[in-house]
Amino acid sequence: LPANMISIIFLSALLTLCSPSIIPFKDNPSVLTSQDIPSSSVPPYQDTIQLITEQGYVSEKHTIVSDGYHIQLHRILSPEQVQGVVLINHGFLADSACWVYGPPESSLAYLLSSAGYDVWLTNRRGNMYARVHDTLDPDDEETKKAFWDFSIDDTGPMDLANVID
């Protein structure tokens, strides 16, 4: 698409805003029992690509390198004629999967894809989709301190700029 036709929307949310549903409390709001938790057909620990594919959408995985960190991006290809590009960035302590946990009729990423947008889901350094580095290992005693030595000031201007490029 020509540059003037591409619209990029940055959305960021807290982890709680990404959750697909609110767990209801039956009798006492301070006590949660197993009967209060809605059943789900989604097995635990599915990755973003699996979740997207299971809903019948076409997805891709891309990796960018930013400051030595290998960061996965997940793309949902629109089944319709592309209206524009949307980049969705998760909030603190989340990952790209938070946008695709729910059903397609109520999850932002699916809604945008179905509306004709080319949807890109980002990840941040250190989450399960960005734990690889050129020279550092987050689990190695000698290099883990250096691996985790970054702040939100690094992930925004540096990593998001590399995602867009």
Z-matrix of the N, CA and C atoms (Angstrom, degrees):
N
C 1 1.447
C 2 1.523 1 110.06
N 3 1.317 2 117.32 1 143.29
C 4 1.465 3 119.70 2 175.44
C 5 1.527 4 109.89 3 -62.09
N 6 1.315 5 115.33 4 150.03
C 7 1.468 6 120.81 5 -176.30
C 8 1.527 7 112.03 6 -56.24
N 9 1.329 8 117.87 7 -35.64
C 10 1.464 9 119.40 8 -177.94
C 11 1.531 10 112.58 9 -73.78
N 12 1.336 11 117.56 10 -10.28
C 13 1.457 12 120.18 11 178.88
C 14 1.525 13 112.44 12 -98.30
N 15 1.311 14 115.71 13 -8.85
C 16 1.463 15 119.14 14 -177.72
C 17 1.523 16 109.31 15 -89.58
N 18 1.292 17 115.67 16 123.33
C 19 1.463 18 119.51 17 174.37
C 20 1.513 19 108.08 18 -111.30
N 21 1.294 20 115.81 19 129.13
C 22 1.460 21 120.64 20 -179.62
C 23 1.516 22 108.21 21 -112.99
N 24 1.291 23 114.70 22 124.88
C 25 1.458 24 120.56 23 -179.71
C 26 1.515 25 108.15 24 -115.83
N 27 1.290 26 117.06 25 124.43
C 28 1.450 27 120.53 26 176.18
C 29 1.520 28 109.28 27 -96.35
N 30 1.301 29 114.93 28 121.07
C 31 1.457 30 119.70 29 176.99
C 32 1.513 31 107.11 30 -121.40
N 33 1.293 32 116.27 31 130.96
C 34 1.445 33 119.62 32 176.28
C 35 1.516 34 107.85 33 -132.80
N 36 1.305 35 115.55 34 141.36
C 37 1.460 36 119.00 35 -177.33
C 38 1.504 37 109.92 36 -143.14
N 39 1.298 38 115.12 37 156.69
C 40 1.456 39 119.82 38 173.22
C 41 1.512 40 108.67 39 -71.57
N 42 1.307 41 116.74 40 157.82
C 43 1.455 42 120.99 41 -179.24
C 44 1.520 43 111.56 42 -52.39
N 45 1.292 44 117.74 43 -39.11
C 46 1.467 45 119.94 44 -178.09
C 47 1.514 46 112.10 45 -67.16
N 48 1.308 47 118.22 46 -27.47
C 49 1.451 48 120.40 47 178.05
C 50 1.521 49 112.15 48 -75.90
N 51 1.318 50 117.50 49 -17.95
C 52 1.453 51 121.28 50 179.53
C 53 1.515 52 112.31 51 -86.27
N 54 1.323 53 118.09 52 -18.25
C 55 1.458 54 119.82 53 -174.16
C 56 1.517 55 110.37 54 -64.36
N 57 1.340 56 117.37 55 139.78
C 58 1.450 57 121.21 56 -174.37
C 59 1.517 58 114.93 57 -71.61
N 60 1.306 59 118.24 58 -24.06
C 61 1.459 60 119.32 59 -179.37
C 62 1.521 61 109.57 60 -156.05
N 63 1.309 62 115.22 61 162.82
C 64 1.454 63 121.47 62 176.32
C 65 1.518 64 107.27 63 -101.23
N 66 1.312 65 117.28 64 130.49
C 67 1.460 66 121.31 65 -179.12
C 68 1.518 67 109.16 66 -75.88
N 69 1.335 68 117.25 67 122.34
C 70 1.462 69 119.32 68 -178.87
C 71 1.525 70 111.88 69 -78.10
N 72 1.313 71 116.42 70 148.33
C 73 1.455 72 122.21 71 174.07
C 74 1.524 73 107.17 72 -104.93
N 75 1.319 74 117.23 73 132.23
C 76 1.469 75 119.65 74 -176.94
C 77 1.518 76 112.00 75 -75.47
N 78 1.314 77 117.31 76 -77.95
C 79 1.459 78 120.49 77 -171.53
C 80 1.518 79 113.29 78 -97.05
N 81 1.316 80 115.93 79 -51.61
C 82 1.451 81 120.39 80 -174.93
C 83 1.527 82 108.96 81 -116.49
N 84 1.329 83 118.62 82 116.26
C 85 1.455 84 120.23 83 -177.15
C 86 1.530 85 114.14 84 -63.11
N 87 1.326 86 117.87 85 -13.38
C 88 1.460 87 119.03 86 -179.99
C 89 1.525 88 112.34 87 -93.59
N 90 1.341 89 117.55 88 -5.36
C 91 1.461 90 121.10 89 -178.04
C 92 1.526 91 109.11 90 -122.54
N 93 1.307 92 116.63 91 125.17
C 94 1.458 93 122.57 92 178.39
C 95 1.517 94 108.40 93 -114.45
N 96 1.315 95 117.39 94 124.58
C 97 1.461 96 121.56 95 177.73
C 98 1.514 97 109.16 96 -114.20
N 99 1.334 98 117.15 97 169.71
C 100 1.462 99 121.14 98 -179.34
C 101 1.527 100 111.86 99 -62.89
N 102 1.345 101 118.07 100 -26.74
C 103 1.463 102 120.46 101 178.03
C 104 1.533 103 111.94 102 -71.29
N 105 1.326 104 117.40 103 -20.20
C 106 1.455 105 121.21 104 -178.91
C 107 1.530 106 113.00 105 -81.04
N 108 1.318 107 116.80 106 -15.79
C 109 1.461 108 120.49 107 -176.20
C 110 1.520 109 109.16 108 -89.21
N 111 1.346 110 117.72 109 122.38
C 112 1.463 111 119.60 110 179.80
C 113 1.524 112 110.63 111 -63.26
N 114 1.329 113 116.20 112 143.13
C 115 1.464 114 119.24 113 178.16
C 116 1.516 115 108.71 114 -72.17
N 117 1.308 116 115.90 115 154.47
C 118 1.454 117 121.65 116 -178.60
C 119 1.515 118 109.15 117 -138.01
N 120 1.306 119 115.97 118 142.64
C 121 1.457 120 119.66 119 177.07
C 122 1.524 121 110.79 120 -90.23
N 123 1.325 122 117.29 121 -0.15
C 124 1.459 123 121.25 122 -178.64
C 125 1.525 124 109.15 123 -89.38
N 126 1.347 125 116.72 124 116.12
C 127 1.468 126 118.79 125 177.23
C 128 1.532 127 110.08 126 -65.69
N 129 1.320 128 117.77 127 153.04
C 130 1.469 129 119.61 128 179.96
C 131 1.526 130 111.71 129 -69.77
N 132 1.310 131 115.27 130 157.04
C 133 1.459 132 124.56 131 172.61
C 134 1.522 133 114.62 132 65.50
N 135 1.294 134 118.08 133 28.30
C 136 1.460 135 119.44 134 171.38
C 137 1.515 136 107.28 135 -78.73
N 138 1.326 137 115.36 136 141.32
C 139 1.454 138 116.37 137 178.84
C 140 1.531 139 110.35 138 -85.22
N 141 1.309 140 115.45 139 171.75
C 142 1.461 141 121.82 140 -174.04
C 143 1.520 142 112.13 141 -57.61
N 144 1.321 143 117.24 142 -45.77
C 145 1.468 144 120.83 143 -178.97
C 146 1.526 145 110.71 144 -61.79
N 147 1.327 146 117.89 145 -41.90
C 148 1.469 147 121.07 146 177.89
C 149 1.527 148 110.57 147 -61.80
N 150 1.325 149 116.87 148 -45.23
C 151 1.457 150 121.08 149 -179.51
C 152 1.532 151 111.34 150 -60.34
N 153 1.323 152 116.77 151 -43.93
C 154 1.461 153 121.54 152 -179.23
C 155 1.530 154 110.28 153 -65.36
N 156 1.314 155 116.29 154 -47.03
C 157 1.459 156 121.37 155 -178.12
C 158 1.529 157 111.57 156 -62.58
N 159 1.331 158 116.88 157 -40.34
C 160 1.468 159 120.50 158 179.66
C 161 1.526 160 112.82 159 -63.79
N 162 1.327 161 116.93 160 -22.76
C 163 1.466 162 119.90 161 177.66
C 164 1.533 163 111.70 162 -88.50
N 165 1.334 164 116.92 163 2.49
C 166 1.456 165 120.86 164 176.61
C 167 1.514 166 115.27 165 88.32
N 168 1.320 167 117.70 166 12.15
C 169 1.456 168 121.33 167 178.70
C 170 1.522 169 109.82 168 -97.18
N 171 1.322 170 115.55 169 153.03
C 172 1.459 171 121.04 170 176.79
C 173 1.523 172 108.01 171 -88.34
N 174 1.328 173 116.50 172 130.88
C 175 1.465 174 119.68 173 -176.83
C 176 1.519 175 110.76 174 -130.93
N 177 1.315 176 114.73 175 161.49
C 178 1.458 177 122.79 176 176.10
C 179 1.519 178 108.93 177 -138.05
N 180 1.327 179 114.87 178 152.17
C 181 1.462 180 121.32 179 174.49
C 182 1.524 181 107.51 180 -114.86
N 183 1.318 182 116.34 181 130.28
C 184 1.466 183 122.65 182 177.69
C 185 1.524 184 107.47 183 -126.43
N 186 1.320 185 116.60 184 152.42
C 187 1.466 186 120.84 185 177.28
C 188 1.518 187 109.05 186 -127.55
N 189 1.317 188 115.41 187 130.89
C 190 1.461 189 120.86 188 172.95
C 191 1.525 190 107.29 189 -114.22
N 192 1.320 191 116.43 190 157.26
C 193 1.458 192 121.17 191 176.27
C 194 1.514 193 107.56 192 -114.68
N 195 1.322 194 115.13 193 126.34
C 196 1.453 195 121.65 194 -179.62
C 197 1.521 196 108.51 195 -133.65
N 198 1.313 197 116.51 196 115.29
C 199 1.459 198 121.60 197 179.55
C 200 1.537 199 111.21 198 55.90
N 201 1.320 200 116.45 199 33.41
C 202 1.464 201 121.86 200 179.39
C 203 1.515 202 114.38 201 89.80
N 204 1.327 203 118.55 202 -14.85
C 205 1.468 204 122.87 203 179.50
C 206 1.526 205 109.51 204 -84.61
N 207 1.324 206 116.70 205 131.24
C 208 1.460 207 122.28 206 177.02
C 209 1.525 208 107.23 207 -93.82
N 210 1.312 209 115.98 208 113.37
C 211 1.462 210 121.89 209 -172.67
C 212 1.523 211 109.46 210 -115.50
N 213 1.342 212 115.46 211 123.07
C 214 1.462 213 120.14 212 178.85
C 215 1.524 214 110.43 213 -81.47
N 216 1.315 215 114.28 214 139.50
C 217 1.461 216 122.70 215 170.77
C 218 1.514 217 106.52 216 -115.29
N 219 1.307 218 116.77 217 145.00
C 220 1.459 219 121.35 218 178.37
C 221 1.521 220 108.13 219 -119.03
N 222 1.316 221 114.59 220 132.18
C 223 1.467 222 120.89 221 -174.82
C 224 1.519 223 109.52 222 -117.72
N 225 1.324 224 116.55 223 136.66
C 226 1.457 225 122.28 224 171.98
C 227 1.521 226 106.37 225 -110.91
N 228 1.318 227 115.43 226 117.47
C 229 1.458 228 120.31 227 -179.86
C 230 1.522 229 109.38 228 -81.60
N 231 1.303 230 115.98 229 133.74
C 232 1.461 231 120.36 230 -177.96
C 233 1.518 232 110.88 231 -73.13
N 234 1.338 233 116.57 232 137.44
C 235 1.462 234 119.38 233 174.82
C 236 1.535 235 111.46 234 -76.51
N 237 1.303 236 117.10 235 -11.50
C 238 1.469 237 123.18 236 -178.19
C 239 1.531 238 109.65 237 -103.19
N 240 1.338 239 116.19 238 175.35
C 241 1.450 240 120.81 239 173.56
C 242 1.527 241 108.01 240 -63.29
N 243 1.314 242 116.76 241 132.91
C 244 1.465 243 120.99 242 -173.48
C 245 1.529 244 110.93 243 -68.43
N 246 1.351 245 114.08 244 125.27
C 247 1.468 246 122.37 245 179.09
C 248 1.525 247 111.50 246 -92.52
N 249 1.307 248 116.84 247 -23.19
C 250 1.452 249 122.06 248 -177.41
C 251 1.520 250 109.43 249 169.12
N 252 1.302 251 115.39 250 -175.80
C 253 1.461 252 122.11 251 -178.34
C 254 1.519 253 108.54 252 -116.00
N 255 1.331 254 116.22 253 136.19
C 256 1.459 255 121.12 254 177.99
C 257 1.524 256 108.15 255 -124.85
N 258 1.311 257 116.21 256 129.27
C 259 1.454 258 123.22 257 176.35
C 260 1.521 259 107.12 258 -109.76
N 261 1.342 260 116.57 259 117.84
C 262 1.461 261 120.52 260 -178.48
C 263 1.521 262 108.51 261 -110.17
N 264 1.312 263 115.43 262 124.46
C 265 1.458 264 122.35 263 -177.72
C 266 1.526 265 109.25 264 -111.00
N 267 1.320 266 116.78 265 125.24
C 268 1.467 267 120.69 266 -178.86
C 269 1.528 268 111.42 267 -73.20
N 270 1.312 269 115.20 268 169.55
C 271 1.457 270 121.57 269 179.08
C 272 1.513 271 112.83 270 -90.89
N 273 1.295 272 115.57 271 -171.82
C 274 1.460 273 124.57 272 -177.15
C 275 1.529 274 110.53 273 -60.15
N 276 1.326 275 117.13 274 136.89
C 277 1.464 276 125.22 275 177.87
C 278 1.531 277 113.82 276 62.26
N 279 1.301 278 118.11 277 27.91
C 280 1.462 279 121.45 278 178.69
C 281 1.520 280 109.37 279 -125.74
N 282 1.311 281 116.60 280 -171.48
C 283 1.459 282 122.28 281 174.65
C 284 1.516 283 108.77 282 -152.34
N 285 1.313 284 116.81 283 -178.54
C 286 1.464 285 121.17 284 -175.02
C 287 1.520 286 113.31 285 -60.16
N 288 1.310 287 118.17 286 -26.07
C 289 1.468 288 121.24 287 -178.19
C 290 1.520 289 112.83 288 -64.39
N 291 1.320 290 117.99 289 -23.48
C 292 1.472 291 119.22 290 -177.66
C 293 1.524 292 112.00 291 -61.11
N 294 1.327 293 118.02 292 -21.42
C 295 1.456 294 121.24 293 -179.34
C 296 1.521 295 112.85 294 -87.12
N 297 1.347 296 118.28 295 -7.35
C 298 1.466 297 120.57 296 -176.00
C 299 1.529 298 113.11 297 -128.88
N 300 1.330 299 118.63 298 14.07
C 301 1.461 300 121.03 299 178.79
C 302 1.517 301 113.03 300 -69.96
N 303 1.296 302 118.24 301 -36.09
C 304 1.456 303 121.30 302 -174.77
C 305 1.513 304 113.22 303 -85.28
N 306 1.320 305 116.10 304 -178.52
C 307 1.463 306 120.18 305 178.91
C 308 1.529 307 111.09 306 -71.00
N 309 1.327 308 117.13 307 154.76
C 310 1.469 309 120.59 308 -177.37
C 311 1.525 310 114.90 309 -56.74
N 312 1.317 311 117.35 310 -29.89
C 313 1.465 312 118.96 311 -177.67
C 314 1.524 313 113.63 312 -77.33
N 315 1.343 314 117.55 313 -5.51
C 316 1.466 315 118.52 314 179.37
C 317 1.523 316 113.86 315 -136.74
N 318 1.319 317 118.55 316 5.79
C 319 1.469 318 121.62 317 178.92
C 320 1.528 319 109.35 318 -102.57
N 321 1.324 320 115.73 319 127.85
C 322 1.463 321 121.26 320 -173.27
C 323 1.527 322 113.21 321 -53.29
N 324 1.317 323 118.60 322 -46.02
C 325 1.465 324 120.92 323 -176.46
C 326 1.529 325 111.10 324 -60.55
N 327 1.327 326 117.00 325 -43.83
C 328 1.471 327 120.41 326 179.41
C 329 1.525 328 111.48 327 -68.51
N 330 1.324 329 116.47 328 -40.79
C 331 1.460 330 120.17 329 179.20
C 332 1.531 331 110.99 330 -60.16
N 333 1.323 332 116.23 331 -43.96
C 334 1.465 333 119.98 332 179.37
C 335 1.524 334 111.45 333 -66.41
N 336 1.333 335 117.41 334 -41.76
C 337 1.460 336 120.58 335 178.51
C 338 1.522 337 110.84 336 -62.75
N 339 1.316 338 116.76 337 -45.00
C 340 1.469 339 120.98 338 179.37
C 341 1.531 340 112.20 339 -64.90
N 342 1.325 341 116.38 340 -25.50
C 343 1.462 342 121.07 341 177.95
C 344 1.530 343 112.33 342 -83.88
N 345 1.323 344 116.81 343 0.61
C 346 1.456 345 119.88 344 175.50
C 347 1.514 346 116.00 345 102.64
N 348 1.329 347 117.67 346 14.61
C 349 1.469 348 119.43 347 179.70
C 350 1.519 349 110.95 348 -98.68
N 351 1.318 350 114.80 349 145.17
C 352 1.457 351 122.96 350 172.97
C 353 1.534 352 104.95 351 -83.81
N 354 1.329 353 117.77 352 108.15
C 355 1.464 354 122.64 353 -170.26
C 356 1.524 355 110.82 354 -100.09
N 357 1.322 356 115.68 355 126.02
C 358 1.467 357 122.95 356 176.19
C 359 1.525 358 107.99 357 -115.84
N 360 1.325 359 116.37 358 128.80
C 361 1.461 360 122.89 359 179.42
C 362 1.522 361 108.23 360 -109.46
N 363 1.317 362 116.88 361 125.71
C 364 1.463 363 120.88 362 -177.24
C 365 1.529 364 111.35 363 -92.17
N 366 1.304 365 114.61 364 170.12
C 367 1.463 366 123.71 365 170.78
C 368 1.514 367 107.78 366 -136.96
N 369 1.315 368 115.71 367 164.44
C 370 1.466 369 120.28 368 179.80
C 371 1.510 370 110.77 369 -117.71
N 372 1.308 371 114.81 370 156.25
C 373 1.467 372 121.79 371 177.25
C 374 1.522 373 111.00 372 -46.79
N 375 1.324 374 115.19 373 134.37
C 376 1.452 375 120.06 374 172.79
C 377 1.512 376 115.25 375 92.28
N 378 1.353 377 119.42 376 -20.28
C 379 1.461 378 116.64 377 177.20
C 380 1.527 379 108.76 378 -77.73
N 381 1.317 380 117.72 379 178.20
C 382 1.465 381 120.06 380 -171.57
C 383 1.525 382 113.47 381 -61.97
N 384 1.315 383 118.28 382 -16.52
C 385 1.459 384 122.10 383 178.98
C 386 1.528 385 112.62 384 -100.67
N 387 1.310 386 117.22 385 9.59
C 388 1.466 387 120.48 386 -179.02
C 389 1.527 388 110.64 387 -150.29
N 390 1.318 389 116.78 388 48.45
C 391 1.467 390 121.99 389 -179.83
C 392 1.530 391 112.27 390 -107.18
N 393 1.324 392 116.09 391 20.22
C 394 1.467 393 120.65 392 177.49
C 395 1.521 394 107.73 393 -114.96
N 396 1.310 395 115.42 394 139.40
C 397 1.469 396 122.10 395 179.65
C 398 1.529 397 107.88 396 -137.96
N 399 1.323 398 116.53 397 153.27
C 400 1.465 399 120.70 398 179.92
C 401 1.523 400 112.66 399 -57.75
N 402 1.330 401 117.40 400 -40.79
C 403 1.466 402 120.23 401 -173.58
C 404 1.526 403 114.50 402 -130.06
N 405 1.325 404 118.17 403 -10.25
C 406 1.463 405 121.58 404 -174.83
C 407 1.525 406 110.97 405 -112.35
N 408 1.328 407 116.08 406 151.37
C 409 1.463 408 122.17 407 179.04
C 410 1.532 409 108.01 408 -126.21
N 411 1.346 410 117.54 409 122.21
C 412 1.466 411 119.63 410 -177.72
C 413 1.520 412 113.85 411 -66.38
N 414 1.338 413 117.68 412 -14.42
C 415 1.467 414 121.26 413 -178.32
C 416 1.528 415 113.14 414 -106.87
N 417 1.315 416 117.50 415 -4.17
C 418 1.467 417 121.45 416 -179.14
C 419 1.525 418 109.77 417 -88.73
N 420 1.318 419 116.65 418 129.68
C 421 1.471 420 121.50 419 -177.84
C 422 1.530 421 112.87 420 -55.97
N 423 1.318 422 117.76 421 -35.34
C 424 1.466 423 120.70 422 -176.02
C 425 1.530 424 113.70 423 -79.65
N 426 1.329 425 117.52 424 -27.69
C 427 1.473 426 118.92 425 -174.61
C 428 1.526 427 114.57 426 -116.97
N 429 1.338 428 117.94 427 -6.83
C 430 1.464 429 117.89 428 -175.25
C 431 1.528 430 113.50 429 -65.83
N 432 1.316 431 118.12 430 -32.77
C 433 1.462 432 119.96 431 177.88
C 434 1.533 433 110.52 432 -62.16
N 435 1.309 434 116.29 433 -43.34
C 436 1.467 435 120.07 434 178.54
C 437 1.530 436 111.36 435 -68.56
N 438 1.337 437 117.43 436 -36.25
C 439 1.466 438 120.93 437 178.28
C 440 1.527 439 110.84 438 -59.51
N 441 1.329 440 115.97 439 -44.58
C 442 1.470 441 120.73 440 -176.06
C 443 1.529 442 113.42 441 -87.38
N 444 1.311 443 117.98 442 6.07
C 445 1.467 444 121.51 443 -178.85
C 446 1.535 445 110.90 444 -86.09
N 447 1.328 446 115.74 445 71.45
C 448 1.458 447 121.82 446 175.77
C 449 1.523 448 108.35 447 -147.39
N 450 1.310 449 115.54 448 166.68
C 451 1.466 450 120.16 449 -179.67
C 452 1.524 451 109.53 450 -134.99
N 453 1.296 452 115.88 451 176.61
C 454 1.461 453 121.60 452 176.59
C 455 1.528 454 110.45 453 -59.82
N 456 1.325 455 116.03 454 -26.61
C 457 1.466 456 120.12 455 177.85
C 458 1.519 457 111.55 456 -66.95
N 459 1.325 458 117.86 457 -24.53
C 460 1.462 459 121.32 458 176.41
C 461 1.525 460 111.22 459 -84.01
N 462 1.329 461 116.38 460 -41.26
C 463 1.459 462 119.62 461 -174.05
C 464 1.522 463 112.29 462 -70.79
N 465 1.308 464 117.68 463 -32.22
C 466 1.461 465 119.56 464 179.90
C 467 1.513 466 113.06 465 -73.24
N 468 1.318 467 117.52 466 -75.69
C 469 1.460 468 119.82 467 -174.95
C 470 1.522 469 114.31 468 -61.03
N 471 1.316 470 118.11 469 -38.11
C 472 1.457 471 120.12 470 -175.28
C 473 1.534 472 111.92 471 -84.38
N 474 1.310 473 117.40 472 -55.65
C 475 1.465 474 120.69 473 -173.55
C 476 1.528 475 111.71 474 -70.64
N 477 1.324 476 118.06 475 -46.39
C 478 1.463 477 119.34 476 179.37
C 479 1.520 478 111.96 477 -64.83
N 480 1.318 479 116.67 478 -34.74
C 481 1.467 480 119.22 479 176.14
C 482 1.527 481 109.92 480 -63.15
N 483 1.324 482 117.95 481 -40.45
C 484 1.464 483 121.22 482 177.80
C 485 1.525 484 112.08 483 -69.22
N 486 1.311 485 117.65 484 -33.13
C 487 1.468 486 121.55 485 176.41
C 488 1.529 487 109.30 486 -62.35
N 489 1.312 488 116.83 487 -44.87
C 490 1.464 489 121.08 488 -177.49
C 491 1.515 490 111.32 489 -69.31
N 492 1.332 491 116.97 490 -38.46
C 493 1.472 492 119.51 491 178.97
C 494 1.510 493 109.87 492 -67.49
